[in-house]
Amino acid sequence: MRAALLQLTSSDRPDDNAEMVRDLIDRAASDGAELILTPEVTNCVSTSRTHQKSVLHLEEDDPTLRDLAAAAARHRVWLLIGSLALLTRDEDGRFANRSFLIGPDGQIRARYDKIHMFDVDVSPEETFRESDGFRPGDRAVLAETPWGKLGLTVCYDVRFPALYRRLAQAGADILTVPAAFSPVTGAAHWETLLRARAIETGCFVLAPAQTGTHAASRGKARSTHGHSLAVAPWGEVLVDGGTDPGIVTVDLDIAEVARARGRVPALRHDRRFDGP
């Protein structure tokens, strides 16, 4: 199976981002990609809640979702929209950070709302309070594809291995980790965390990423780490997207999942224990 990871430098203008992503989908499909993946917050990278409220949409009205689903149907490919920032009807006004798996018919096959919120103080100059603007999800999601089962996660989820173990023990062959990772934590932890999740689960890990400095019409501009990665079930990095926007293509042999798990069948070796 050929997968294409789209590495983006999305701005805070959803219409411009959608046009850019459509062009990349066209290119990836023409190169034979059967599964195309985009990063977290494909439609809008912004630090301004006011701006987000003015440009985001409810899922049922979102033009980026509509346009990208139509592109998947046009090319008859599977599309993982890493996530879209969406309005919700929540009383507190928080947004959803929602990943979508689109089938080759253009229909939504799975939705996943990011569970773990990035509320951290990376440095005095770089702090994040994702939960101020986004409400967390509460459900792990596994989806059927022609190549096996796909487990959906997003960005900061990668630091919580129990989620990935649950997905793998439920049958996941591929784990997706679309991200907009901080440059500081990305340089220190991104590759190590992704390789660990692959090794622990015996899954392929596909992690399309935002990269570079993101143009902002309001609020502080944000920078992200890049380095979209595909990791094999034995832990090898198959491709690294570097820091430039573009397309990273990788061919996957799903039989490697069974081979890796056969060598180290750790998913079957859980034991109950007491304490602390």
Short mmCIF file of the C-alpha atoms (twelve columns), coordinates in Angstrom:
data_MODEL
# 
_entry.id   MODEL 
# 
loop_
_atom_site.group_PDB 
_atom_site.id 
_atom_site.type_symbol 
_atom_site.label_atom_id 
_atom_site.label_alt_id 
_atom_site.label_comp_id 
_atom_site.label_asym_id 
_atom_site.label_seq_id 
_atom_site.Cartn_x 
_atom_site.Cartn_y 
_atom_site.Cartn_z 
_atom_site.pdbx_PDB_model_num 
ATOM 1   C CA . MET A 1   0.000   0.000   0.000  1 
ATOM 2   C CA . ARG A 2   1.329   3.419   -0.917 1 
ATOM 3   C CA . ALA A 3   0.736   6.207   1.592  1 
ATOM 4   C CA . ALA A 4   1.407   9.913   1.123  1 
ATOM 5   C CA . LEU A 5   1.989   12.194  4.118  1 
ATOM 6   C CA . LEU A 6   1.244   15.842  3.345  1 
ATOM 7   C CA . GLN A 7   3.505   18.212  5.260  1 
ATOM 8   C CA . LEU A 8   1.885   21.653  5.496  1 
ATOM 9   C CA . THR A 9   2.522   25.174  6.697  1 
ATOM 10  C CA . SER A 10  -1.126  26.046  7.171  1 
ATOM 11  C CA . SER A 11  -2.032  29.665  7.848  1 
ATOM 12  C CA . ASP A 12  -5.048  30.942  9.792  1 
ATOM 13  C CA . ARG A 13  -7.022  31.274  6.519  1 
ATOM 14  C CA . PRO A 14  -9.050  28.085  5.938  1 
ATOM 15  C CA . ASP A 15  -9.945  28.813  2.308  1 
ATOM 16  C CA . ASP A 16  -6.299  29.272  1.304  1 
ATOM 17  C CA . ASN A 17  -5.315  26.126  3.182  1 
ATOM 18  C CA . ALA A 18  -8.031  24.051  1.516  1 
ATOM 19  C CA . GLU A 19  -6.853  25.105  -1.941 1 
ATOM 20  C CA . MET A 20  -3.260  24.184  -1.082 1 
ATOM 21  C CA . VAL A 21  -4.270  20.778  0.269  1 
ATOM 22  C CA . ARG A 22  -6.443  19.987  -2.758 1 
ATOM 23  C CA . ASP A 23  -3.456  20.592  -5.013 1 
ATOM 24  C CA . LEU A 24  -1.278  18.294  -2.916 1 
ATOM 25  C CA . ILE A 25  -3.947  15.582  -2.934 1 
ATOM 26  C CA . ASP A 26  -4.037  15.792  -6.732 1 
ATOM 27  C CA . ARG A 27  -0.268  15.360  -6.879 1 
ATOM 28  C CA . ALA A 28  -0.171  12.523  -4.364 1 
ATOM 29  C CA . ALA A 29  -2.957  10.630  -6.110 1 
ATOM 30  C CA . SER A 30  -1.245  11.000  -9.476 1 
ATOM 31  C CA . ASP A 31  1.838   9.406   -7.891 1 
ATOM 32  C CA . GLY A 32  -0.165  6.331   -6.940 1 
ATOM 33  C CA . ALA A 33  -0.996  7.068   -3.305 1 
ATOM 34  C CA . GLU A 34  -3.902  4.982   -2.018 1 
ATOM 35  C CA . LEU A 35  -3.977  6.539   1.455  1 
ATOM 36  C CA . ILE A 36  -3.281  10.268  1.817  1 
ATOM 37  C CA . LEU A 37  -2.823  11.886  5.227  1 
ATOM 38  C CA . THR A 38  -2.830  15.531  6.308  1 
ATOM 39  C CA . PRO A 39  -1.597  17.025  9.631  1 
ATOM 40  C CA . GLU A 40  -3.395  18.308  12.699 1 
ATOM 41  C CA . VAL A 41  -5.450  21.520  12.265 1 
ATOM 42  C CA . THR A 42  -5.151  21.272  8.491  1 
ATOM 43  C CA . ASN A 43  -7.687  24.061  8.061  1 
ATOM 44  C CA . CYS A 44  -6.442  26.704  10.507 1 
ATOM 45  C CA . VAL A 45  -3.326  27.195  12.633 1 
ATOM 46  C CA . SER A 46  -4.063  30.102  14.946 1 
ATOM 47  C CA . THR A 47  -3.357  31.250  18.495 1 
ATOM 48  C CA . SER A 48  -6.290  33.686  18.444 1 
ATOM 49  C CA . ARG A 49  -9.586  32.298  19.771 1 
ATOM 50  C CA . THR A 50  -11.344 35.395  18.446 1 
ATOM 51  C CA . HIS A 51  -10.052 34.769  14.948 1 
ATOM 52  C CA . GLN A 52  -10.932 31.071  15.148 1 
ATOM 53  C CA . LYS A 53  -14.509 31.903  16.097 1 
ATOM 54  C CA . SER A 54  -14.769 34.163  13.067 1 
ATOM 55  C CA . VAL A 55  -13.474 31.658  10.471 1 
ATOM 56  C CA . LEU A 56  -14.352 28.172  11.761 1 
ATOM 57  C CA . HIS A 57  -17.549 26.221  11.033 1 
ATOM 58  C CA . LEU A 58  -19.657 23.452  12.476 1 
ATOM 59  C CA . GLU A 59  -18.811 20.059  10.995 1 
ATOM 60  C CA . GLU A 60  -21.967 19.955  8.868  1 
ATOM 61  C CA . ASP A 61  -21.150 23.374  7.359  1 
ATOM 62  C CA . ASP A 62  -17.390 23.117  7.051  1 
ATOM 63  C CA . PRO A 63  -16.193 23.879  3.489  1 
ATOM 64  C CA . THR A 64  -12.747 22.316  3.997  1 
ATOM 65  C CA . LEU A 65  -14.282 18.990  5.002  1 
ATOM 66  C CA . ARG A 66  -16.639 19.131  2.023  1 
ATOM 67  C CA . ASP A 67  -13.895 20.041  -0.448 1 
ATOM 68  C CA . LEU A 68  -11.355 17.468  0.747  1 
ATOM 69  C CA . ALA A 69  -13.963 14.697  0.849  1 
ATOM 70  C CA . ALA A 70  -14.847 15.557  -2.741 1 
ATOM 71  C CA . ALA A 71  -11.149 15.351  -3.686 1 
ATOM 72  C CA . ALA A 72  -10.930 11.880  -2.125 1 
ATOM 73  C CA . ALA A 73  -13.955 10.761  -4.136 1 
ATOM 74  C CA . ARG A 74  -12.603 12.295  -7.336 1 
ATOM 75  C CA . HIS A 75  -9.379  10.310  -7.052 1 
ATOM 76  C CA . ARG A 76  -10.928 7.208   -5.412 1 
ATOM 77  C CA . VAL A 77  -8.441  7.334   -2.531 1 
ATOM 78  C CA . TRP A 78  -8.662  7.021   1.228  1 
ATOM 79  C CA . LEU A 79  -7.984  10.310  3.008  1 
ATOM 80  C CA . LEU A 80  -7.063  10.860  6.645  1 
ATOM 81  C CA . ILE A 81  -7.768  14.515  7.404  1 
ATOM 82  C CA . GLY A 82  -5.418  14.713  10.384 1 
ATOM 83  C CA . SER A 83  -7.735  17.126  12.108 1 
ATOM 84  C CA . LEU A 84  -9.916  20.139  11.515 1 
ATOM 85  C CA . ALA A 85  -10.599 22.844  14.073 1 
ATOM 86  C CA . LEU A 86  -14.404 23.056  14.219 1 
ATOM 87  C CA . LEU A 87  -17.073 25.024  16.003 1 
ATOM 88  C CA . THR A 88  -19.312 23.059  18.361 1 
ATOM 89  C CA . ARG A 89  -22.614 23.715  20.090 1 
ATOM 90  C CA . ASP A 90  -21.012 23.330  23.511 1 
ATOM 91  C CA . GLU A 91  -22.287 25.854  26.037 1 
ATOM 92  C CA . ASP A 92  -18.747 26.937  26.912 1 
ATOM 93  C CA . GLY A 93  -18.025 27.730  23.246 1 
ATOM 94  C CA . ARG A 94  -14.992 25.476  22.931 1 
ATOM 95  C CA . PHE A 95  -13.979 24.043  19.570 1 
ATOM 96  C CA . ALA A 96  -13.427 20.424  18.516 1 
ATOM 97  C CA . ASN A 97  -10.067 19.137  17.264 1 
ATOM 98  C CA . ARG A 98  -11.465 16.356  15.061 1 
ATOM 99  C CA . SER A 99  -9.780  13.820  12.796 1 
ATOM 100 C CA . PHE A 100 -11.693 12.322  9.857  1 
ATOM 101 C CA . LEU A 101 -11.142 9.191   7.801  1 
ATOM 102 C CA . ILE A 102 -12.731 9.628   4.374  1 
ATOM 103 C CA . GLY A 103 -13.387 6.656   2.105  1 
ATOM 104 C CA . PRO A 104 -12.870 6.584   -1.683 1 
ATOM 105 C CA . ASP A 105 -16.576 7.321   -2.078 1 
ATOM 106 C CA . GLY A 106 -16.102 10.631  -0.276 1 
ATOM 107 C CA . GLN A 107 -18.053 9.482   2.785  1 
ATOM 108 C CA . ILE A 108 -16.865 9.861   6.377  1 
ATOM 109 C CA . ARG A 109 -15.845 6.428   7.647  1 
ATOM 110 C CA . ALA A 110 -14.618 7.498   11.097 1 
ATOM 111 C CA . ARG A 111 -14.358 10.546  13.350 1 
ATOM 112 C CA . TYR A 112 -12.045 11.010  16.299 1 
ATOM 113 C CA . ASP A 113 -11.888 13.956  18.711 1 
ATOM 114 C CA . LYS A 114 -8.431  14.468  20.221 1 
ATOM 115 C CA . ILE A 115 -8.497  13.129  23.770 1 
ATOM 116 C CA . HIS A 116 -5.403  14.661  25.386 1 
ATOM 117 C CA . MET A 117 -5.110  18.447  25.534 1 
ATOM 118 C CA . PHE A 118 -1.731  20.173  25.212 1 
ATOM 119 C CA . ASP A 119 -1.658  22.292  28.396 1 
ATOM 120 C CA . VAL A 120 2.059   22.849  28.983 1 
ATOM 121 C CA . ASP A 121 4.722   25.439  29.732 1 
ATOM 122 C CA . VAL A 122 7.502   24.517  27.316 1 
ATOM 123 C CA . SER A 123 9.454   27.659  28.234 1 
ATOM 124 C CA . PRO A 124 8.700   31.150  29.579 1 
ATOM 125 C CA . GLU A 125 8.191   32.250  25.970 1 
ATOM 126 C CA . GLU A 126 6.223   29.212  24.785 1 
ATOM 127 C CA . THR A 127 3.118   28.171  26.721 1 
ATOM 128 C CA . PHE A 128 0.024   26.351  25.506 1 
ATOM 129 C CA . ARG A 129 -3.446  25.929  27.003 1 
ATOM 130 C CA . GLU A 130 -5.251  23.891  24.378 1 
ATOM 131 C CA . SER A 131 -8.106  23.048  26.733 1 
ATOM 132 C CA . ASP A 132 -9.006  26.753  26.983 1 
ATOM 133 C CA . GLY A 133 -10.168 26.669  23.375 1 
ATOM 134 C CA . PHE A 134 -10.757 22.984  22.587 1 
ATOM 135 C CA . ARG A 135 -12.870 20.421  24.379 1 
ATOM 136 C CA . PRO A 136 -11.301 16.954  24.758 1 
ATOM 137 C CA . GLY A 137 -12.762 13.816  23.252 1 
ATOM 138 C CA . ASP A 138 -13.492 10.738  25.342 1 
ATOM 139 C CA . ARG A 139 -13.557 7.825   22.882 1 
ATOM 140 C CA . ALA A 140 -10.836 5.828   21.125 1 
ATOM 141 C CA . VAL A 141 -11.607 5.082   17.477 1 
ATOM 142 C CA . LEU A 142 -10.636 2.180   15.215 1 
ATOM 143 C CA . ALA A 143 -11.631 2.067   11.538 1 
ATOM 144 C CA . GLU A 144 -11.653 -0.626  8.851  1 
ATOM 145 C CA . THR A 145 -9.654  -0.090  5.656  1 
ATOM 146 C CA . PRO A 146 -8.722  -2.429  2.788  1 
ATOM 147 C CA . TRP A 147 -5.257  -2.868  4.329  1 
ATOM 148 C CA . GLY A 148 -6.272  -3.523  7.909  1 
ATOM 149 C CA . LYS A 149 -7.562  -1.586  10.881 1 
ATOM 150 C CA . LEU A 150 -6.491  1.995   11.442 1 
ATOM 151 C CA . GLY A 151 -6.345  3.628   14.885 1 
ATOM 152 C CA . LEU A 152 -6.881  7.379   14.959 1 
ATOM 153 C CA . THR A 153 -4.977  9.652   17.349 1 
ATOM 154 C CA . VAL A 154 -3.769  13.274  17.253 1 
ATOM 155 C CA . CYS A 155 -0.487  14.933  18.288 1 
ATOM 156 C CA . TYR A 156 -0.230  15.150  22.126 1 
ATOM 157 C CA . ASP A 157 -1.963  11.761  22.371 1 
ATOM 158 C CA . VAL A 158 1.421   10.260  21.449 1 
ATOM 159 C CA . ARG A 159 2.624   10.781  25.042 1 
ATOM 160 C CA . PHE A 160 -0.060  8.431   26.402 1 
ATOM 161 C CA . PRO A 161 0.935   4.876   25.442 1 
ATOM 162 C CA . ALA A 162 -2.127  3.249   27.021 1 
ATOM 163 C CA . LEU A 163 -4.270  4.647   24.191 1 
ATOM 164 C CA . TYR A 164 -2.055  3.030   21.557 1 
ATOM 165 C CA . ARG A 165 -1.915  -0.296  23.395 1 
ATOM 166 C CA . ARG A 166 -5.718  -0.322  23.590 1 
ATOM 167 C CA . LEU A 167 -5.980  0.335   19.848 1 
ATOM 168 C CA . ALA A 168 -3.400  -2.323  18.980 1 
ATOM 169 C CA . GLN A 169 -5.008  -4.943  21.210 1 
ATOM 170 C CA . ALA A 170 -8.328  -4.138  19.525 1 
ATOM 171 C CA . GLY A 171 -6.753  -4.984  16.173 1 
ATOM 172 C CA . ALA A 172 -5.060  -1.848  14.827 1 
ATOM 173 C CA . ASP A 173 -2.417  -2.429  12.134 1 
ATOM 174 C CA . ILE A 174 -1.750  1.259   11.412 1 
ATOM 175 C CA . LEU A 175 -1.732  4.132   13.898 1 
ATOM 176 C CA . THR A 176 -2.088  7.726   12.712 1 
ATOM 177 C CA . VAL A 177 -0.529  10.622  14.634 1 
ATOM 178 C CA . PRO A 178 -1.181  13.848  12.687 1 
ATOM 179 C CA . ALA A 179 0.489   16.686  14.536 1 
ATOM 180 C CA . ALA A 180 1.384   20.338  14.926 1 
ATOM 181 C CA . PHE A 181 4.309   19.663  17.287 1 
ATOM 182 C CA . SER A 182 6.220   22.403  19.076 1 
ATOM 183 C CA . PRO A 183 9.764   22.912  17.703 1 
ATOM 184 C CA . VAL A 184 11.256  22.549  21.210 1 
ATOM 185 C CA . THR A 185 9.489   19.332  22.182 1 
ATOM 186 C CA . GLY A 186 9.661   18.099  18.616 1 
ATOM 187 C CA . ALA A 187 13.450  18.271  18.503 1 
ATOM 188 C CA . ALA A 188 13.663  16.466  21.836 1 
ATOM 189 C CA . HIS A 189 10.906  13.865  21.678 1 
ATOM 190 C CA . TRP A 190 9.000   13.558  18.364 1 
ATOM 191 C CA . GLU A 191 10.914  10.741  16.680 1 
ATOM 192 C CA . THR A 192 11.550  8.864   19.931 1 
ATOM 193 C CA . LEU A 193 7.871   8.863   20.896 1 
ATOM 194 C CA . LEU A 194 6.700   7.720   17.470 1 
ATOM 195 C CA . ARG A 195 9.249   4.913   17.319 1 
ATOM 196 C CA . ALA A 196 8.287   3.827   20.823 1 
ATOM 197 C CA . ARG A 197 4.596   3.652   19.923 1 
ATOM 198 C CA . ALA A 198 5.440   1.540   16.855 1 
ATOM 199 C CA . ILE A 199 7.707   -0.824  18.784 1 
ATOM 200 C CA . GLU A 200 5.289   -1.246  21.691 1 
ATOM 201 C CA . THR A 201 2.339   -2.068  19.451 1 
ATOM 202 C CA . GLY A 202 3.918   -3.708  16.408 1 
ATOM 203 C CA . CYS A 203 1.988   -1.241  14.237 1 
ATOM 204 C CA . PHE A 204 2.943   1.046   11.397 1 
ATOM 205 C CA . VAL A 205 2.845   4.646   12.621 1 
ATOM 206 C CA . LEU A 206 2.038   7.397   10.121 1 
ATOM 207 C CA . ALA A 207 2.569   10.937  11.398 1 
ATOM 208 C CA . PRO A 208 1.970   13.830  8.964  1 
ATOM 209 C CA . ALA A 209 3.068   17.124  10.475 1 
ATOM 210 C CA . GLN A 210 2.718   20.869  10.264 1 
ATOM 211 C CA . THR A 211 6.027   22.653  9.695  1 
ATOM 212 C CA . GLY A 212 7.630   26.086  9.761  1 
ATOM 213 C CA . THR A 213 6.211   29.475  10.742 1 
ATOM 214 C CA . HIS A 214 2.480   29.842  10.181 1 
ATOM 215 C CA . ALA A 215 1.155   33.115  8.804  1 
ATOM 216 C CA . ALA A 216 -1.244  34.808  11.218 1 
ATOM 217 C CA . SER A 217 -3.640  37.662  10.510 1 
ATOM 218 C CA . ARG A 218 -4.430  37.913  14.244 1 
ATOM 219 C CA . GLY A 219 -2.582  36.845  17.344 1 
ATOM 220 C CA . LYS A 220 0.941   35.533  17.723 1 
ATOM 221 C CA . ALA A 221 2.430   33.554  14.828 1 
ATOM 222 C CA . ARG A 222 3.129   29.925  15.669 1 
ATOM 223 C CA . SER A 223 5.992   27.649  14.587 1 
ATOM 224 C CA . THR A 224 5.944   23.860  14.299 1 
ATOM 225 C CA . HIS A 225 8.543   21.106  14.083 1 
ATOM 226 C CA . GLY A 226 7.807   19.331  10.776 1 
ATOM 227 C CA . HIS A 227 9.553   15.993  10.179 1 
ATOM 228 C CA . SER A 228 6.542   13.970  9.068  1 
ATOM 229 C CA . LEU A 229 7.487   10.366  9.812  1 
ATOM 230 C CA . ALA A 230 6.468   6.873   8.797  1 
ATOM 231 C CA . VAL A 231 7.708   4.216   11.224 1 
ATOM 232 C CA . ALA A 232 7.692   0.448   10.651 1 
ATOM 233 C CA . PRO A 233 6.378   -2.049  13.251 1 
ATOM 234 C CA . TRP A 234 9.948   -2.983  14.225 1 
ATOM 235 C CA . GLY A 235 10.748  0.677   14.893 1 
ATOM 236 C CA . GLU A 236 12.662  1.728   11.769 1 
ATOM 237 C CA . VAL A 237 12.013  5.227   10.412 1 
ATOM 238 C CA . LEU A 238 10.968  4.643   6.812  1 
ATOM 239 C CA . VAL A 239 10.722  8.294   5.720  1 
ATOM 240 C CA . ASP A 240 11.364  11.699  7.310  1 
ATOM 241 C CA . GLY A 241 9.790   14.755  5.710  1 
ATOM 242 C CA . GLY A 242 12.396  17.232  6.971  1 
ATOM 243 C CA . THR A 243 11.195  20.798  7.441  1 
ATOM 244 C CA . ASP A 244 9.945   21.838  3.995  1 
ATOM 245 C CA . PRO A 245 6.257   21.657  3.040  1 
ATOM 246 C CA . GLY A 246 5.427   18.977  0.498  1 
ATOM 247 C CA . ILE A 247 4.614   15.296  0.037  1 
ATOM 248 C CA . VAL A 248 6.361   12.327  1.654  1 
ATOM 249 C CA . THR A 249 5.527   8.991   0.018  1 
ATOM 250 C CA . VAL A 250 6.088   5.544   1.513  1 
ATOM 251 C CA . ASP A 251 5.198   1.989   0.452  1 
ATOM 252 C CA . LEU A 252 3.983   -0.244  3.288  1 
ATOM 253 C CA . ASP A 253 3.870   -4.046  3.487  1 
ATOM 254 C CA . ILE A 254 1.167   -4.732  6.070  1 
ATOM 255 C CA . ALA A 255 2.518   -8.280  6.531  1 
ATOM 256 C CA . GLU A 256 5.316   -6.656  8.546  1 
ATOM 257 C CA . VAL A 257 2.816   -6.143  11.382 1 
ATOM 258 C CA . ALA A 258 2.348   -9.880  11.880 1 
ATOM 259 C CA . ARG A 259 6.075   -10.506 11.513 1 
ATOM 260 C CA . ALA A 260 7.000   -7.948  14.181 1 
ATOM 261 C CA . ARG A 261 4.363   -9.221  16.599 1 
ATOM 262 C CA . GLY A 262 5.452   -12.787 15.986 1 
ATOM 263 C CA . ARG A 263 9.002   -11.928 17.015 1 
ATOM 264 C CA . VAL A 264 7.949   -10.097 20.191 1 
ATOM 265 C CA . PRO A 265 4.309   -10.951 21.071 1 
ATOM 266 C CA . ALA A 266 4.158   -8.424  23.912 1 
ATOM 267 C CA . LEU A 267 0.526   -7.498  23.197 1 
ATOM 268 C CA . ARG A 268 -0.427  -10.935 24.539 1 
ATOM 269 C CA . HIS A 269 1.733   -10.770 27.656 1 
ATOM 270 C CA . ASP A 270 -0.163  -8.319  29.874 1 
ATOM 271 C CA . ARG A 271 -0.420  -9.382  33.515 1 
ATOM 272 C CA . ARG A 272 -2.513  -7.989  36.331 1 
ATOM 273 C CA . PHE A 273 -0.559  -6.526  39.225 1 
ATOM 274 C CA . ASP A 274 -1.177  -4.730  42.496 1 
ATOM 275 C CA . GLY A 275 0.030   -1.318  43.662 1 
ATOM 276 C CA . PRO A 276 1.276   1.235   44.061 1 
# 
